[in-house]
Amino acid sequence: MAFAGCGSLLLFAYLLTLVDTSVAGRAYAAYGGIYITVAVLWMWFAEGMPPDWWDLTGAGLCLLGAAVILFVPHA
């Protein structure tokens, strides 16, 4: 399981280098929403603790925030 986690972080770091430097910070900020969601999934699948309503709601809000950061037109 640790190998998959390390591989995912390495892939993310590589993909972040492909983003135009003027928006790399935006991509990194959106990563926070994805990181939180994956942490909830980790809790469920690796630790055997299913998420409750508030875990899922929080992760959903984080993904919504990540989508706003990435996809809403910026001036």
C-alpha positions as CSV (number, residue, x, y, z in Angstrom):
1,M,0.0,0.0,0.0
2,A,2.9,2.4,0.8
3,F,4.3,1.8,-2.7
4,A,1.0,3.0,-4.3
5,G,1.0,6.1,-2.1
6,C,4.6,7.0,-2.9
7,G,3.9,6.4,-6.6
8,S,0.9,8.6,-6.5
9,L,2.8,11.4,-4.9
10,L,5.6,11.1,-7.4
11,L,3.1,11.2,-10.3
12,F,1.5,14.3,-8.8
13,A,4.8,16.0,-8.4
14,Y,5.7,15.2,-12.0
15,L,2.3,16.4,-13.4
16,L,2.7,19.6,-11.4
17,T,5.9,20.4,-13.4
18,L,3.9,20.3,-16.6
19,V,1.6,23.1,-15.5
20,D,2.4,26.6,-16.7
21,T,4.3,28.3,-13.9
22,S,1.8,31.2,-13.8
23,V,-0.9,28.8,-12.6
24,A,1.1,26.1,-10.8
25,G,0.1,27.6,-7.4
26,R,-3.6,27.2,-8.4
27,A,-3.0,23.6,-9.4
28,Y,-1.2,23.0,-6.1
29,A,-4.1,24.6,-4.1
30,A,-6.6,22.4,-5.9
31,Y,-4.5,19.4,-4.9
32,G,-5.5,20.1,-1.3
33,G,-9.1,19.2,-2.1
34,I,-8.0,16.0,-3.7
35,Y,-5.6,15.2,-0.9
36,I,-8.4,15.5,1.7
37,T,-10.7,13.3,-0.3
38,V,-8.0,10.6,-0.8
39,A,-7.4,10.7,3.0
40,V,-11.0,9.9,3.6
41,L,-10.8,7.0,1.1
42,W,-7.7,5.8,2.9
43,M,-9.5,5.8,6.2
44,W,-12.2,3.7,4.6
45,F,-10.2,1.2,2.6
46,A,-6.9,0.9,4.4
47,E,-8.1,1.4,8.0
48,G,-11.5,-0.1,7.7
49,M,-13.4,2.9,9.1
50,P,-16.2,3.8,6.7
51,P,-16.8,7.6,6.4
52,D,-19.8,9.1,7.9
53,W,-22.1,11.8,6.5
54,W,-19.8,14.6,7.7
55,D,-16.6,13.0,6.2
56,L,-18.3,12.7,2.9
57,T,-19.8,16.2,3.1
58,G,-16.4,17.7,3.9
59,A,-14.7,15.8,1.1
60,G,-17.4,16.9,-1.3
61,L,-17.0,20.5,-0.3
62,C,-13.2,20.2,-0.7
63,L,-13.7,18.8,-4.2
64,L,-16.1,21.6,-5.0
65,G,-13.5,24.1,-3.9
66,A,-10.9,22.5,-6.0
67,A,-13.2,22.6,-9.0
68,V,-13.8,26.4,-8.4
69,I,-10.1,27.0,-8.2
70,L,-9.3,25.1,-11.3
71,F,-12.2,25.7,-13.7
72,V,-13.8,29.1,-12.9
73,P,-12.5,31.8,-15.2
74,H,-9.9,34.0,-13.5
75,A,-9.2,37.6,-14.4
